[in-house]
Amino acid sequence: MSGARWALAALAWAGAAGAPRAATAQGPERADRAAHVGAPGDTMASPGGTYAIIAAASVAAATWNQAIGLPAGWPRTWRGYGARLGDQAAFAVAEESLHAGIGALVPWHAVRSPCLAARRGHPFGRRVVATTRCAVHDRFVAQNAAGEARPNVPFLGAVVGASAISLAWRPERADARQGQVFVASRIGIVLAGAVGKAMWEAWREAP
């Protein structure tokens, strides 16, 4: 199967996997933030919309990498574009699959709450600091059944695991040093993107 066809198949799988997942009750509300509950390890209320965003992001990232010629081991041709799109789509499939699997084993639930400290009318700088703190908490902290704070293992494990798995089809696998740099870079980029997205949500939904 060519890179482009494989990429389309992976994107189709991601879209089909986007059926809504049931929310589960959490522990006590935080004093400074109203509770809003998501699925295991998630902060998104609409998984179906999430997968549409993932598919669009895969196309956008592949297009950007094609424009700048990364990785250099893939030519800037339609075949190279198919490889880049396949890379992005396969990473998304691996991440979502690991997220679901780890979430089933470690039933700790992330919580996305209205960021009360970022209320409209507060100074801009204060709102930025508040949304940053809320975003980091939303992505990196989960709760167990008793409402106690725990690391967001389903999310973090999925990002690290999928980044390592994606090295299997990347050109960087031929060099240990380049492989380590790639995995570390992908983890950092994905985590930064997740926090940035959560910041935007906290900013937009602030009361």
Secondary structure, 3 states (H helix, E strand, C coil): CCHHHHHHHHHHHHHHCCCCCCCCCCCCCECCECCCEEEECCCCCCHHHHHHHHHHHHHHHHHHHHHHCCCCCCCCCHHHHHHHHHHHHHHHHHHHHHHHHHHHHCCCEEECCCCHHHCCCCCHHHHHHHHHHHHHHHHHEEECCCCCEEECHHHHHHHHHHHHHHHHHCHHHHCHHHHHHHHHHHHHHHHHHHHHHHHHHHHHHCC
